Amino acid sequence: MKPLNADLHCHSTVSDGLLTPAELARRAHGNGVELLALTDHDEIGGLAEAATEAAEVGLPFVNGVEISVSWGDDQTVHIVGLGFDRDFAPLVEGLAQVRSGRDSRAHRIAAELDKVGIHDAYEGALKYAGNPALISRSHFARYIVELRHAKDVKSVFDWWLAKGKPGYVAHPWATLDDALGWITGAGGITVVAHPGRYRLSRAEMNEMLSRFKELGGVGIEVLSGSHDDEHTREYAHMARHYGFLASRGSDFHGPGESWVDLGRLPDLPEDLVPVWTRLN
């Protein structure tokens, strides 16, 4: 049987993507995606638009979100929720609480960047975000590229915005318990997003994955736009070890800015059970 071309991780203008939810659905369909989830950061406001456009073009669609979670000693991990009821009140209220800290963090990031000669960064980032409640590091990155301090968004993170760099600011996000509680309470399933991006030791990663499973987590992104072949092998092994379902998502943010376009990832290893077997 031909593997399903599912893309269960991407972003629209409702968080830090470059395409509207409708444009994203059309691009995914044009790229041959056969199952799409929109997973904006801590935000579900684009799901209705994406679902409507997906239905128009005949693209199966599931609700998604990517929740920012604080873990351990100043670490941030991301949990993707899939297939949930987007009107579930505790989820809606919890995400609003998480988003409420974005503007204050943005002002602190701008203050740190000002110290190293990148001025008016808050105003520059807000120009790209449009809404203070949605402002993110990606919006700062686009402004820094505009100023020609870096050649592309990825370089900005490497030099300015990642942990330990001049513009990095720690921030308390949701707890792992809360994030999984909101999604499972809303009838959805939870997936660890792009595990290859976290600066966790092997022991720390195992601790996090063990706790994730204890709380009812069921999936892990084996294939991600930010994963290389070594990451894919490692997290395929983790999926087997923990009995996780395997997910596949480009983490697409926009043309010319992402590692991989929508629907252009390789197939999952044949022995893994895909996460979409649990989605309606």
C-alpha positions in Angstrom: 0.0 0.0 0.0 1.3 3.5 -0.9 2.3 5.5 2.2 0.0 8.4 3.1 1.5 11.8 2.3 0.5 13.4 5.7 1.9 16.7 6.9 0.9 17.2 10.5 3.0 20.2 11.5 2.9 23.6 9.8 2.2 27.3 10.6 0.1 30.1 9.1 0.0 33.9 9.6 -2.1 33.3 12.7 1.1 32.5 14.5 4.5 32.9 12.7 3.9 31.6 9.2 4.0 33.6 6.0 0.8 32.2 4.4 -2.8 32.5 5.5 -4.6 29.3 6.7 -6.4 29.1 3.3 -3.3 29.7 1.3 -1.5 27.0 3.3 -4.3 24.5 2.6 -4.2 25.3 -1.1 -0.4 24.9 -1.2 -0.5 21.6 0.7 -3.1 20.3 -1.8 -1.1 21.4 -4.7 2.0 19.6 -3.3 0.1 16.3 -3.0 -0.5 16.3 0.7 -3.3 13.8 1.6 -3.8 14.7 5.2 -3.1 18.1 6.7 -3.0 19.6 10.2 -2.4 23.3 10.9 -0.4 23.6 14.1 0.0 27.3 14.9 2.0 28.2 18.0 -0.4 28.3 21.1 -3.2 29.4 18.8 -6.2 27.7 17.1 -7.7 30.8 15.5 -6.8 29.7 12.0 -8.3 26.2 12.1 -11.8 27.1 10.8 -10.4 28.9 7.8 -8.0 26.2 7.0 -10.6 23.5 7.4 -13.0 25.3 5.1 -10.5 25.7 2.4 -9.3 22.1 2.8 -12.9 20.9 2.3 -13.2 23.1 -0.8 -10.2 21.5 -2.5 -10.9 18.0 -1.1 -8.0 17.7 1.3 -8.6 15.8 4.5 -7.9 18.0 7.5 -7.5 17.6 11.3 -7.3 20.3 13.9 -3.8 20.9 15.3 -1.9 23.2 17.6 1.8 23.4 18.8 2.0 24.2 22.5 5.0 25.8 24.1 6.0 23.9 27.2 8.6 24.7 29.9 10.6 21.7 30.9 13.5 21.2 33.4 16.1 23.8 33.8 15.1 26.6 31.4 14.2 24.3 28.5 11.4 24.8 26.1 9.8 21.8 24.3 6.9 21.8 21.9 3.9 19.5 22.0 1.7 19.1 19.0 -2.0 18.3 19.6 -4.0 16.7 16.9 -7.7 15.8 16.3 -9.2 17.7 19.2 -12.4 19.7 19.7 -11.3 23.3 19.1 -14.3 24.6 21.2 -13.2 22.8 24.4 -13.2 25.6 27.0 -10.1 24.5 29.1 -8.0 24.3 25.9 -9.2 27.7 24.6 -8.6 29.3 28.0 -5.2 27.6 28.5 -3.9 28.7 25.2 -5.0 32.3 25.8 -3.0 32.2 29.1 0.1 30.9 27.3 -0.2 33.6 24.6 -0.6 36.3 27.2 3.1 36.3 28.0 4.3 36.8 24.4 4.2 40.6 24.4 6.1 41.0 27.6 8.7 38.5 26.5 9.0 40.4 23.2 9.8 43.7 25.0 12.5 41.8 27.0 14.0 40.4 23.7 14.1 43.8 22.2 15.9 45.2 25.2 18.5 42.5 25.0 19.0 43.1 21.2 19.3 46.8 21.8 22.3 46.2 24.0 24.1 44.6 21.0 23.2 47.2 18.4 20.0 46.0 17.0 17.6 48.9 17.7 13.8 49.3 17.5 13.5 45.5 17.4 10.1 45.4 19.1 8.6 47.7 16.5 10.3 45.8 13.7 9.1 42.4 14.9 5.5 43.7 15.5 5.4 44.9 11.9 5.7 41.2 10.9 3.5 39.8 13.6 0.7 42.3 13.4 -0.7 41.4 16.9 1.3 41.7 20.1 -0.3 38.5 21.5 1.2 36.5 18.6 4.7 38.1 18.5 7.4 35.4 18.4 11.1 35.0 17.8 10.4 34.3 14.1 9.1 37.8 13.8 12.3 39.2 15.3 14.3 37.0 13.0 12.6 38.4 9.9 13.3 42.0 11.1 17.0 41.1 11.7 17.2 39.7 8.2 15.6 42.9 6.9 18.4 44.9 8.6 21.0 42.6 6.9 22.5 41.5 10.2 22.0 37.9 9.0 21.4 36.2 5.6 18.3 34.2 6.6 16.0 33.3 9.5 17.9 30.2 10.5 21.1 32.2 10.8 19.4 34.6 13.1 18.4 31.9 15.5 22.0 30.4 15.3 23.6 33.8 16.1 21.1 35.9 18.0 18.0 34.1 19.4 18.8 30.6 20.5 19.5 29.8 24.1 22.9 31.3 25.1 22.8 34.0 22.4 22.4 37.8 22.9 18.6 38.0 22.2 17.5 34.9 24.0 15.1 35.4 26.9 13.8 32.7 29.1 10.0 32.5 29.6 7.6 30.3 31.6 5.2 28.5 29.2 2.7 25.8 29.9 3.6 22.8 31.9 3.7 19.4 30.3 0.8 18.2 32.5 -1.3 21.2 31.4 -0.6 20.8 27.7 -1.4 17.1 27.6 -4.4 17.6 29.9 -5.9 20.3 27.5 -5.5 18.2 24.4 -6.6 14.8 25.8 -9.5 16.5 27.5 -10.5 17.9 24.2 -10.5 14.4 22.7 -7.2 14.8 20.9 -3.8 13.1 20.8 -0.4 14.5 21.7 2.9 14.3 19.8 6.4 15.5 20.8 7.4 18.0 18.1 10.9 17.9 16.4 12.8 16.2 19.3 16.0 16.6 17.4 16.0 20.4 18.1 16.1 20.2 21.9 19.3 20.6 23.7 18.7 17.8 26.1 21.1 15.1 27.1 20.2 11.5 26.4 19.2 11.1 30.1 17.1 14.3 30.0 15.4 13.3 26.8 14.5 9.9 28.2 13.2 11.6 31.4 11.0 13.9 29.3 9.7 11.1 27.1 9.0 8.9 30.0 6.9 11.6 31.7 5.2 12.4 28.4 4.1 8.7 28.1 3.0 8.6 31.8 0.7 11.6 31.1 -0.9 9.8 28.1 1.3 11.1 25.3 1.2 8.8 22.3 3.3 10.1 19.5 6.7 11.5 18.4 7.8 13.3 15.2 10.2 10.9 13.6 10.2 12.9 10.4 10.5 16.7 10.7 11.8 19.4 8.4 14.6 20.1 10.9 15.7 16.4 11.3 18.6 14.9 9.4 19.0 11.2 8.6 20.6 10.6 12.0 17.8 12.3 13.8 15.3 10.1 11.9 17.1 6.9 12.9 17.4 8.0 16.5 13.7 9.0 17.0 12.5 6.0 15.0 14.4 4.0 17.7 12.7 6.0 20.4 9.3 5.4 18.9 10.0 1.6 19.0 11.4 1.8 22.5 8.5 3.7 24.0 5.8 2.3 21.8 5.0 5.7 20.4 3.1 6.3 17.2 5.2 8.0 14.5 4.4 11.4 13.1 5.5 13.3 10.1 5.5 17.1 9.7 7.4 19.6 7.7 7.2 22.4 10.2 6.6 24.6 7.2 6.5 28.4 7.9 6.7 29.8 4.4 8.3 29.6 0.9 12.0 30.3 1.0 12.1 30.2 4.8 11.6 26.5 5.8 13.8 23.5 5.7 11.2 21.5 3.7 8.1 22.4 1.7 4.7 21.0 2.6 4.3 17.3 1.8 8.0 16.9 0.7 9.3 14.7 3.6 10.4 11.1 3.0 8.2 8.2 4.1 8.1 6.9 7.6 10.0 3.7 8.3 7.7 0.8 7.4 7.7 -0.9 10.8 6.4 2.2 12.7 2.7 2.8 13.3 1.7 6.2 11.9 0.0 8.6 14.3 -2.8 9.1 11.8 -4.1 5.6 12.5 -5.5 7.2 15.7 -7.1 10.2 13.9 -10.6 10.2 12.4 
